[in-house]
Amino acid sequence: MTEQAQVPAQKKRNWGVKIILILVAVLVAVAAYFILGAILPRWWSDVIAGQIRRDLGASVLVGMFYGFVFTFIPLLVAWQATRKAVSWPWKIAIVLVAVAIATPNLLTAGIVFGSTESAHAGQRTLSVDAGFFTTWTAISAVAAVVVFIAVTILWALWRRRGKQMKVLKQAENHRIRAAKNAEAQAQDTTPSA
């Protein structure tokens, strides 16, 4: 009887430990959010300003590069999670990798749409040192989404066409075999002279 009474007490302690660990993880995540929210926008705007160096042409090209590449590639990676052969833990990992690849665009969006002091400092840095960067990043990101949708639709049409062709070839092969069998039966049933 004493063994049965000890098992539920251990389970209660395990739940208590799990709850405490979850609370600690949430507190660490919130603290990391605020710390990174204060550091990353300024850092990212300085990185971009260093790459562009107040050259408007470079601002357009760098914006187009970041906008297109770091939208299109994450979408392609995330698309792999839709495959039926991929199990759920791997699907989550694939999506996390896609988000990690999209980090440059997420940082830029954090500067543009952010309301913190650090985001405002990043906005000022980008508007002075990288004039067209945010505009062309957004335009290229939208273009990447459009291209991705077009590629996805064309891929689906291509696969459907391939399946239809396979079915038609099988039907044609079946028709040819049936015609040969009918011809062979007709020759077997005709009386020989």
VOKOL-830613 format. One record per atom (N, C-alpha, C): residue number from 0; residue in one letter; chain; atom name; y, z, x. Coordinates in steps of 0.02 Angstrom, whole numbers, plus 50000, padded with zeros to 5 digits. Atoms other than C-alpha are relative to their C-alpha. Example, Ala and Ser with C-alpha at 12.3 -4.5 7.8 and 13.67 -1.06 7.14 Angstrom:
i  aa  ch  at  y  z  x
0  a  A  N  49941  50000  50045 $
0  a  A  CA  49775  50390  50615 $
0  a  A  C  50060  50000  50045 $
1  s  A  N  49941  49997  49958 $
1  s  A  CA  49947  50357  50684 $
1  s  A  C  50055  50037  49961 $
% end
This chain:
i  aa  ch  at  y  z  x
0  m  A  N  49940  50000  50040 $
0  m  A  CA  50000  50000  50000 $
0  m  A  C  50063  50000  50042 $
1  t  A  N  49940  49998  49958 $
1  t  A  CA  50120  50035  50140 $
1  t  A  C  50014  49932  50031 $
2  e  A  N  49989  50066  49973 $
2  e  A  CA  50093  49860  50211 $
2  e  A  C  50036  49956  49950 $
3  q  A  N  49967  50040  50051 $
3  q  A  CA  50144  49782  50045 $
3  q  A  C  50073  50019  49992 $
4  a  A  N  49931  49977  50007 $
4  a  A  CA  50302  49886  50038 $
4  a  A  C  50042  49976  50060 $
5  q  A  N  49963  50020  49941 $
5  q  A  CA  50350  49833  50215 $
5  q  A  C  50017  49925  49999 $
6  v  A  N  49988  50072  50001 $
6  v  A  CA  50338  49644  50183 $
6  v  A  C  50065  49983  49963 $
7  p  A  N  49936  50017  50032 $
7  p  A  CA  50478  49637  50053 $
7  p  A  C  50060  50027  50039 $
8  a  A  N  49944  49974  49962 $
8  a  A  CA  50588  49746  50164 $
8  a  A  C  50016  49953  50058 $
9  q  A  N  49988  50048  49946 $
9  q  A  CA  50565  49622  50308 $
9  q  A  C  50033  49937  49973 $
10  k  A  N  49970  50060  50030 $
10  k  A  CA  50606  49476  50192 $
10  k  A  C  50074  50013  49984 $
11  k  A  N  49930  49984  50015 $
11  k  A  CA  50765  49565  50136 $
11  k  A  C  50041  50000  50065 $
12  r  A  N  49964  49999  49937 $
12  r  A  CA  50815  49593  50317 $
12  r  A  C  50009  49928  50026 $
13  n  A  N  49994  50069  49978 $
13  n  A  CA  50780  49409  50357 $
13  n  A  C  50055  49964  49961 $
14  w  A  N  49947  50030  50040 $
14  w  A  CA  50891  49355  50212 $
14  w  A  C  50069  50025  50022 $
15  g  A  N  49937  49971  49977 $
15  g  A  CA  51026  49473  50273 $
15  g  A  C  50022  49968  50065 $
16  v  A  N  49984  50032  49936 $
16  v  A  CA  51017  49399  50448 $
16  v  A  C  50022  49928  49988 $
17  k  A  N  49983  50070  50015 $
17  k  A  CA  51022  49222  50377 $
17  k  A  C  50070  49996  49970 $
18  i  A  N  49934  50000  50031 $
18  i  A  CA  51175  49262  50271 $
18  i  A  C  50054  50014  50052 $
19  i  A  N  49952  49984  49947 $
19  i  A  CA  51264  49340  50420 $
19  i  A  C  50009  49940  50047 $
20  l  A  N  49995  50059  49956 $
20  l  A  CA  51223  49189  50530 $
20  l  A  C  50038  49943  49966 $
21  i  A  N  49964  50053  50036 $
21  i  A  CA  51286  49069  50396 $
21  i  A  C  50075  50017  49997 $
22  l  A  N  49929  49980  50001 $
22  l  A  CA  51449  49168  50379 $
22  l  A  C  50032  49991  50068 $
23  v  A  N  49973  50009  49933 $
23  v  A  CA  51473  49168  50567 $
23  v  A  C  50010  49926  50015 $
24  a  A  N  49995  50073  49989 $
24  a  A  CA  51440  48980  50574 $
24  a  A  C  50060  49972  49962 $
25  v  A  N  49943  50023  50039 $
25  v  A  CA  51568  48951  50435 $
25  v  A  C  50065  50021  50033 $
26  l  A  N  49939  49976  49966 $
26  l  A  CA  51697  49059  50525 $
26  l  A  C  50014  49960  50064 $
27  v  A  N  49992  50039  49938 $
27  v  A  CA  51667  48966  50689 $
27  v  A  C  50024  49929  49982 $
28  a  A  N  49980  50068  50021 $
28  a  A  CA  51683  48798  50598 $
28  a  A  C  50073  49999  49978 $
29  v  A  N  49930  49997  50022 $
29  v  A  CA  51847  48850  50516 $
29  v  A  C  50047  50010  50059 $
30  a  A  N  49959  49989  49941 $
30  a  A  CA  51917  48915  50680 $
30  a  A  C  50004  49936  50042 $
31  a  A  N  50000  50063  49962 $
31  a  A  CA  51864  48753  50769 $
31  a  A  C  50044  49948  49965 $
32  y  A  N  49959  50047  50038 $
32  y  A  CA  51947  48652  50631 $
32  y  A  C  50074  50011  50015 $
33  f  A  N  49929  49985  49989 $
33  f  A  CA  52114  48740  50654 $
33  f  A  C  50019  49989  50073 $
34  i  A  N  49985  50010  49929 $
34  i  A  CA  52105  48738  50844 $
34  i  A  C  50003  49926  50017 $
35  l  A  N  50001  50072  49986 $
35  l  A  CA  52057  48554  50852 $
35  l  A  C  50056  49965  49962 $
36  g  A  N  49945  50029  50039 $
36  g  A  CA  52185  48514  50716 $
36  g  A  C  50067  50009  50035 $
37  a  A  N  49938  49989  49963 $
37  a  A  CA  52320  48586  50829 $
37  a  A  C  50002  49961  50066 $
38  i  A  N  50003  50032  49934 $
38  i  A  CA  52261  48497  50987 $
38  i  A  C  49990  49924  49996 $
39  l  A  N  50021  50070  49999 $
39  l  A  CA  52182  48329  50943 $
39  l  A  C  50054  49950  49982 $
40  p  A  N  49949  50051  50015 $
40  p  A  CA  52328  48238  50858 $
40  p  A  C  50048  49986  50058 $
41  r  A  N  49955  50010  49943 $
41  r  A  CA  52444  48267  51005 $
41  r  A  C  49964  49965  50058 $
42  w  A  N  50038  50031  49946 $
42  w  A  CA  52309  48223  51131 $
42  w  A  C  49987  49926  49986 $
43  w  A  N  50017  50070  50016 $
43  w  A  CA  52257  48063  51040 $
43  w  A  C  50063  49956  50002 $
44  s  A  N  49939  50041  49998 $
44  s  A  CA  52437  48003  51019 $
44  s  A  C  50022  49989  50073 $
45  d  A  N  49984  50009  49929 $
45  d  A  CA  52465  48032  51206 $
45  d  A  C  49953  49949  50033 $
46  v  A  N  50048  50049  49972 $
46  v  A  CA  52306  47933  51248 $
46  v  A  C  50021  49930  49980 $
47  i  A  N  49980  50066  50024 $
47  i  A  CA  52362  47787  51140 $
47  i  A  C  50066  49978  50032 $
48  a  A  N  49936  50017  49969 $
48  a  A  CA  52540  47794  51207 $
48  a  A  C  49991  49981  50073 $
49  g  A  N  50015  50017  49931 $
49  g  A  CA  52469  47791  51384 $
49  g  A  C  49968  49932  50007 $
50  q  A  N  50032  50066  49997 $
50  q  A  CA  52366  47636  51344 $
50  q  A  C  50050  49945  49985 $
51  i  A  N  49955  50053  50024 $
51  i  A  CA  52509  47542  51261 $
51  i  A  C  50064  49996  50043 $
52  r  A  N  49940  49996  49957 $
52  r  A  CA  52660  47598  51366 $
52  r  A  C  50059  49961  49972 $
53  r  A  N  49942  50029  50035 $
53  r  A  CA  52790  47539  51240 $
53  r  A  C  50000  49923  49999 $
54  d  A  N  50006  50073  50005 $
54  d  A  CA  52728  47358  51241 $
54  d  A  C  49976  49984  49929 $
55  l  A  N  50016  50014  50070 $
55  l  A  CA  52731  47293  51062 $
55  l  A  C  49939  49955  49993 $
56  g  A  N  50059  50044  50002 $
56  g  A  CA  52604  47155  51098 $
56  g  A  C  49936  50039  50012 $
57  a  A  N  50058  49957  49986 $
57  a  A  CA  52484  47281  51173 $
57  a  A  C  49988  50046  49941 $
58  s  A  N  50007  49956  50059 $
58  s  A  CA  52518  47393  51023 $
58  s  A  C  49960  49965  49945 $
59  v  A  N  50035  50039  50051 $
59  v  A  CA  52459  47256  50905 $
59  v  A  C  49927  49990  50020 $
60  l  A  N  50068  50015  49978 $
60  l  A  CA  52306  47210  51009 $
60  l  A  C  49956  50063  50003 $
61  v  A  N  50038  49938  49996 $
61  v  A  CA  52251  47390  51041 $
61  v  A  C  49986  50026  49929 $
62  g  A  N  50010  49979  50070 $
62  g  A  CA  52276  47431  50856 $
62  g  A  C  49947  49959  49966 $
63  m  A  N  50051  50044  50029 $
63  m  A  CA  52173  47280  50805 $
63  m  A  C  49931  50018  50027 $
64  f  A  N  50064  49983  49969 $
64  f  A  CA  52036  47327  50928 $
64  f  A  C  49971  50064  49970 $
65  y  A  N  50024  49936  50026 $
65  y  A  CA  52023  47509  50874 $
65  y  A  C  49984  49995  49926 $
66  g  A  N  50011  50004  50072 $
66  g  A  CA  52039  47468  50690 $
66  g  A  C  49937  49963  49982 $
67  f  A  N  50058  50041  50018 $
67  f  A  CA  51907  47332  50686 $
67  f  A  C  49936  50029  50028 $
68  v  A  N  50062  49979  49967 $
68  v  A  CA  51779  47393  50812 $
68  v  A  C  49976  50067  49974 $
69  f  A  N  50020  49933  50019 $
69  f  A  CA  51780  47576  50761 $
69  f  A  C  49996  50010  49925 $
70  t  A  N  50017  50000  50070 $
70  t  A  CA  51762  47531  50579 $
70  t  A  C  49936  49959  49989 $
71  f  A  N  50057  50045  50011 $
71  f  A  CA  51638  47386  50587 $
71  f  A  C  49935  50029  50029 $
72  i  A  N  50061  49973  49969 $
72  i  A  CA  51514  47465  50709 $
72  i  A  C  49974  50062  49964 $
73  p  A  N  50026  49943  50039 $
73  p  A  CA  51505  47632  50616 $
73  p  A  C  49969  49980  49933 $
74  l  A  N  50029  50024  50063 $
74  l  A  CA  51474  47538  50454 $
74  l  A  C  49931  49970  50012 $
75  l  A  N  50065  50028  49983 $
75  l  A  CA  51333  47440  50537 $
75  l  A  C  49949  50055  50015 $
76  v  A  N  50045  49944  49983 $
76  v  A  CA  51258  47601  50606 $
76  v  A  C  49980  50038  49937 $
77  a  A  N  50014  49962  50062 $
77  a  A  CA  51274  47692  50439 $
77  a  A  C  49955  49959  49953 $
78  w  A  N  50042  50043  50042 $
78  w  A  CA  51193  47542  50352 $
78  w  A  C  49926  50009  50016 $
79  q  A  N  50070  49991  49980 $
79  q  A  CA  51034  47577  50449 $
79  q  A  C  49969  50059  49963 $
80  a  A  N  50026  49943  50037 $
80  a  A  CA  51017  47739  50351 $
80  a  A  C  49975  49980  49931 $
81  t  A  N  50023  50022  50066 $
81  t  A  CA  50986  47637  50193 $
81  t  A  C  49929  49972  50002 $
82  r  A  N  50068  50028  49996 $
82  r  A  CA  50819  47573  50258 $
82  r  A  C  49950  50049  49973 $
83  k  A  N  50051  49958  50031 $
83  k  A  CA  50668  47639  50165 $
83  k  A  C  49955  50033  50052 $
84  a  A  N  50045  49974  49949 $
84  a  A  CA  50569  47666  50326 $
84  a  A  C  50028  50061  50036 $
85  v  A  N  49968  49945  49965 $
85  v  A  CA  50694  47795  50390 $
85  v  A  C  49994  50063  49957 $
86  s  A  N  50007  49937  50037 $
86  s  A  CA  50657  47976  50341 $
86  s  A  C  50067  50035  49995 $
87  w  A  N  49937  49966  50013 $
87  w  A  CA  50791  48095  50278 $
87  w  A  C  50032  50033  50060 $
88  p  A  N  49966  49971  49942 $
88  p  A  CA  50821  48193  50438 $
88  p  A  C  50032  49947  50045 $
89  w  A  N  49972  50053  49959 $
89  w  A  CA  50847  48030  50531 $
89  w  A  C  50059  49966  49965 $
90  k  A  N  49944  50028  50036 $
90  k  A  CA  50961  47964  50394 $
90  k  A  C  50063  50041  50012 $
91  i  A  N  49944  49956  49987 $
91  i  A  CA  51073  48115  50417 $
91  i  A  C  50025  49991  50071 $
92  a  A  N  49981  50010  49930 $
92  a  A  CA  51070  48092  50605 $
92  a  A  C  50037  49933  50010 $
93  i  A  N  49968  50066  49995 $
93  i  A  CA  51116  47907  50587 $
93  i  A  C  50071  50003  49973 $
94  v  A  N  49933  49995  50028 $
94  v  A  CA  51263  47948  50475 $
94  v  A  C  50046  50041  50046 $
95  l  A  N  49960  49961  49953 $
95  l  A  CA  51323  48081  50598 $
95  l  A  C  50019  49959  50061 $
96  v  A  N  49984  50044  49944 $
96  v  A  CA  51313  47954  50739 $
96  v  A  C  50054  49950  49980 $
97  a  A  N  49949  50047  50025 $
97  a  A  CA  51414  47831  50633 $
97  a  A  C  50068  50034  49997 $
98  v  A  N  49937  49963  50003 $
98  v  A  CA  51547  47963  50603 $
98  v  A  C  50027  50012  50071 $
99  a  A  N  49978  49989  49931 $
99  a  A  CA  51551  48002  50789 $
99  a  A  C  50029  49936  50030 $
100  i  A  N  49974  50063  49975 $
100  i  A  CA  51576  47818  50829 $
100  i  A  C  50069  49984  49970 $
101  a  A  N  49937  50012  50034 $
101  a  A  CA  51719  47811  50703 $
101  a  A  C  50055  50049  50019 $
102  t  A  N  49952  49948  49981 $
102  t  A  CA  51809  47956  50788 $
102  t  A  C  50070  49973  50017 $
103  p  A  N  49932  50024  49987 $
103  p  A  CA  51955  47851  50856 $
103  p  A  C  50040  49985  49937 $
104  n  A  N  49965  50014  50062 $
104  n  A  CA  51999  47790  50682 $
104  n  A  C  50012  50064  49960 $
105  l  A  N  49990  49937  50035 $
105  l  A  CA  51975  47964  50609 $
105  l  A  C  50057  50039  50031 $
106  l  A  N  49945  49966  49966 $
106  l  A  CA  52093  48035  50740 $
106  l  A  C  50067  49967  49981 $
107  t  A  N  49939  50035  50019 $
107  t  A  CA  52222  47901  50700 $
107  t  A  C  50018  50016  49928 $
108  a  A  N  49987  49982  50070 $
108  a  A  CA  52204  47937  50514 $
108  a  A  C  50025  50072  49995 $
109  g  A  N  49977  49931  50000 $
109  g  A  CA  52225  48122  50551 $
109  g  A  C  50073  50006  50020 $
110  i  A  N  49930  50000  49981 $
110  i  A  CA  52390  48084  50635 $
110  i  A  C  50043  49972  49943 $
111  v  A  N  49960  50033  50051 $
111  v  A  CA  52452  47966  50500 $
111  v  A  C  50005  50041  49936 $
112  f  A  N  50001  49964  50064 $
112  f  A  CA  52401  48071  50350 $
112  f  A  C  50005  50075  50008 $
113  g  A  N  49998  49928  49988 $
113  g  A  CA  52409  48243  50432 $
113  g  A  C  50067  50031  49983 $
114  s  A  N  49938  49965  50018 $
114  s  A  CA  52536  48372  50380 $
114  s  A  C  50015  50058  50047 $
115  t  A  N  49988  49946  49953 $
115  t  A  CA  52523  48491  50527 $
115  t  A  C  50056  49981  50049 $
116  e  A  N  49948  50012  49949 $
116  e  A  CA  52654  48509  50663 $
116  e  A  C  49974  49953  50053 $
117  s  A  N  50031  50042  49950 $
117  s  A  CA  52535  48428  50785 $
117  s  A  C  49995  49927  49976 $
118  a  A  N  50003  50068  50028 $
118  a  A  CA  52511  48278  50670 $
118  a  A  C  50069  49968  49999 $
119  h  A  N  49932  50027  50001 $
119  h  A  CA  52698  48258  50651 $
119  h  A  C  50023  49981  50071 $
120  a  A  N  49984  50017  49931 $
120  a  A  CA  52718  48263  50841 $
120  a  A  C  49964  49936  50021 $
121  g  A  N  50038  50061  49986 $
121  g  A  CA  52582  48130  50854 $
121  g  A  C  50032  49940  49967 $
122  q  A  N  49967  50056  50035 $
122  q  A  CA  52672  48023  50724 $
122  q  A  C  50062  49978  50038 $
123  r  A  N  49940  50017  49961 $
123  r  A  CA  52833  48033  50825 $
123  r  A  C  49982  49963  50064 $
124  t  A  N  50021  50032  49937 $
124  t  A  CA  52742  47988  50986 $
124  t  A  C  49978  49928  49987 $
125  l  A  N  50024  50068  50014 $
125  l  A  CA  52655  47839  50907 $
125  l  A  C  50056  49954  49976 $
126  s  A  N  49946  50044  50024 $
126  s  A  CA  52812  47775  50821 $
126  s  A  C  50047  49980  50057 $
127  v  A  N  49957  50016  49944 $
127  v  A  CA  52910  47781  50984 $
127  v  A  C  49963  49959  50053 $
128  d  A  N  50035  50030  49943 $
128  d  A  CA  52779  47731  51114 $
128  d  A  C  49949  49946  49980 $
129  a  A  N  50051  50048  50022 $
129  a  A  CA  52657  47628  51009 $
129  a  A  C  50018  49975  49930 $
130  g  A  N  49969  50017  50064 $
130  g  A  CA  52761  47549  50871 $
130  g  A  C  49955  49973  49946 $
131  f  A  N  50040  50032  50052 $
131  f  A  CA  52636  47439  50779 $
131  f  A  C  49927  50023  49999 $
132  f  A  N  50071  49980  49993 $
132  f  A  CA  52476  47530  50825 $
132  f  A  C  49970  50022  49934 $
133  t  A  N  50030  49973  50061 $
133  t  A  CA  52448  47624  50662 $
133  t  A  C  49994  49946  49946 $
134  t  A  N  50002  50053  50051 $
134  t  A  CA  52491  47474  50553 $
134  t  A  C  49943  49952  50013 $
135  w  A  N  50052  50048  49985 $
135  w  A  CA  52374  47355  50644 $
135  w  A  C  49931  50033  50002 $
136  t  A  N  50065  49965  50006 $
136  t  A  CA  52238  47487  50653 $
136  t  A  C  49977  49999  49927 $
137  a  A  N  50018  49999  50071 $
137  a  A  CA  52243  47501  50464 $
137  a  A  C  49981  49930  49975 $
138  i  A  N  50015  50069  50021 $
138  i  A  CA  52249  47312  50437 $
138  i  A  C  49931  49978  50026 $
139  s  A  N  50064  50020  49970 $
139  s  A  CA  52103  47284  50555 $
139  s  A  C  49941  50040  49971 $
140  a  A  N  50053  49960  50032 $
140  a  A  CA  52003  47426  50477 $
140  a  A  C  49982  49970  49932 $
141  v  A  N  50013  50032  50065 $
141  v  A  CA  52021  47344  50306 $
141  v  A  C  49964  49933  50011 $
142  a  A  N  50034  50063  49984 $
142  a  A  CA  51972  47176  50384 $
142  a  A  C  49928  50012  50019 $
143  a  A  N  50069  49984  49980 $
143  a  A  CA  51818  47258  50460 $
143  a  A  C  49958  50017  49939 $
144  v  A  N  50038  49983  50062 $
144  v  A  CA  51766  47327  50290 $
144  v  A  C  49985  49935  49962 $
145  v  A  N  50011  50063  50035 $
145  v  A  CA  51788  47154  50212 $
145  v  A  C  49946  49959  50035 $
146  v  A  N  50051  50037  49962 $
146  v  A  CA  51687  47072  50351 $
146  v  A  C  49931  50032  49991 $
147  f  A  N  50064  49965  50009 $
147  f  A  CA  51552  47206  50334 $
147  f  A  C  49971  49984  49931 $
148  i  A  N  50025  50015  50067 $
148  i  A  CA  51540  47177  50146 $
148  i  A  C  49975  49928  49997 $
149  a  A  N  50022  50070  49999 $
149  a  A  CA  51530  46988  50174 $
149  a  A  C  49934  49992  50037 $
150  v  A  N  50063  50004  49961 $
150  v  A  CA  51394  47010  50307 $
150  v  A  C  49943  50030  49960 $
151  t  A  N  50052  49968  50040 $
151  t  A  CA  51298  47127  50193 $
151  t  A  C  49977  49955  49943 $
152  i  A  N  50017  50046  50055 $
152  i  A  CA  51306  47005  50047 $
152  i  A  C  49961  49940  50026 $
153  l  A  N  50035  50058  49972 $
153  l  A  CA  51256  46857  50156 $
153  l  A  C  49930  50018  50024 $
154  w  A  N  50066  49977  49978 $
154  w  A  CA  51113  46958  50231 $
154  w  A  C  49952  50007  49941 $
155  a  A  N  50042  49991  50060 $
155  a  A  CA  51049  47004  50057 $
155  a  A  C  49981  49932  49971 $
156  l  A  N  50015  50067  50026 $
156  l  A  CA  51062  46821  50000 $
156  l  A  C  49949  49965  50045 $
157  w  A  N  50047  50031  49953 $
157  w  A  CA  50971  46763  50157 $
157  w  A  C  49930  50028  49992 $
158  r  A  N  50066  49969  50009 $
158  r  A  CA  50830  46887  50132 $
158  r  A  C  49969  49979  49933 $
159  r  A  N  50026  50021  50065 $
159  r  A  CA  50815  46842  49947 $
159  r  A  C  49977  49928  50004 $
160  r  A  N  50020  50070  49992 $
160  r  A  CA  50810  46657  49993 $
160  r  A  C  49934  49996  50038 $
161  g  A  N  50063  50000  49962 $
161  g  A  CA  50674  46693  50121 $
161  g  A  C  49941  50021  49958 $
162  k  A  N  50055  49978  50045 $
162  k  A  CA  50570  46786  49992 $
162  k  A  C  49984  49945  49950 $
163  q  A  N  50012  50054  50047 $
163  q  A  CA  50593  46644  49868 $
163  q  A  C  49963  49942  50033 $
164  m  A  N  50034  50054  49963 $
164  m  A  CA  50541  46516  49999 $
164  m  A  C  49927  50019  50012 $
165  k  A  N  50069  49978  49988 $
165  k  A  CA  50386  46619  50039 $
165  k  A  C  49959  49992  49936 $
166  v  A  N  50035  50006  50064 $
166  v  A  CA  50339  46625  49854 $
166  v  A  C  49988  49926  49985 $
167  l  A  N  50008  50072  50013 $
167  l  A  CA  50369  46437  49837 $
167  l  A  C  49946  49969  50045 $
168  k  A  N  50051  50026  49954 $
168  k  A  CA  50262  46400  49991 $
168  k  A  C  49930  50022  49978 $
169  q  A  N  50065  49975  50025 $
169  q  A  CA  50122  46510  49923 $
169  q  A  C  49979  49961  49938 $
170  a  A  N  50016  50038  50061 $
170  a  A  CA  50132  46420  49755 $
170  a  A  C  49980  49929  50018 $
171  e  A  N  50017  50068  49979 $
171  e  A  CA  50130  46251  49842 $
171  e  A  C  49931  49998  50032 $
172  n  A  N  50067  49997  49969 $
172  n  A  CA  49979  46301  49948 $
172  n  A  C  49947  50010  49948 $
173  h  A  N  50048  49989  50055 $
173  h  A  CA  49892  46365  49791 $
173  h  A  C  49990  49936  49960 $
174  r  A  N  50005  50063  50038 $
174  r  A  CA  49931  46201  49700 $
174  r  A  C  49960  49949  50040 $
175  i  A  N  50037  50048  49958 $
175  i  A  CA  49865  46098  49847 $
175  i  A  C  49926  50017  50001 $
176  r  A  N  50071  49979  50001 $
176  r  A  CA  49704  46201  49855 $
176  r  A  C  49968  49986  49932 $
177  a  A  N  50027  50013  50067 $
177  a  A  CA  49682  46185  49666 $
177  a  A  C  49988  49925  49991 $
178  a  A  N  50009  50072  50006 $
178  a  A  CA  49707  45997  49677 $
178  a  A  C  49940  49977  50040 $
179  k  A  N  50058  50018  49959 $
179  k  A  CA  49580  45983  49819 $
179  k  A  C  49935  50022  49967 $
180  n  A  N  50060  49976  50034 $
180  n  A  CA  49455  46090  49723 $
180  n  A  C  49985  49956  49939 $
181  a  A  N  50011  50043  50058 $
181  a  A  CA  49480  45983  49567 $
181  a  A  C  49974  49933  50021 $
182  e  A  N  50024  50064  49974 $
182  e  A  CA  49456  45825  49669 $
182  e  A  C  49928  50005  50024 $
183  a  A  N  50069  49991  49976 $
183  a  A  CA  49299  45895  49750 $
183  a  A  C  49953  50007  49941 $
184  q  A  N  50043  49992  50059 $
184  q  A  CA  49230  45945  49580 $
184  q  A  C  49991  49933  49965 $
185  a  A  N  50005  50065  50033 $
185  a  A  CA  49270  45773  49511 $
185  a  A  C  49952  49954  50038 $
186  q  A  N  50046  50041  49960 $
186  q  A  CA  49176  45690  49655 $
186  q  A  C  49928  50025  49991 $
187  d  A  N  50068  49973  50009 $
187  d  A  CA  49027  45808  49629 $
187  d  A  C  49973  49982  49931 $
188  t  A  N  50024  50014  50067 $
188  t  A  CA  49018  45770  49443 $
188  t  A  C  49991  49925  49987 $
189  t  A  N  50008  50073  50010 $
189  t  A  CA  49030  45580  49459 $
189  t  A  C  49930  49981  50024 $
190  p  A  N  50067  50020  49980 $
190  p  A  CA  48857  45501  49461 $
190  p  A  C  50002  49950  50058 $
191  s  A  N  50003  50046  49943 $
191  s  A  CA  48812  45415  49621 $
191  s  A  C  49961  49939  49980 $
192  a  A  N  50031  50063  50021 $
192  a  A  CA  48761  45233  49602 $
192  a  A  C  49942  49981  50042 $
% end
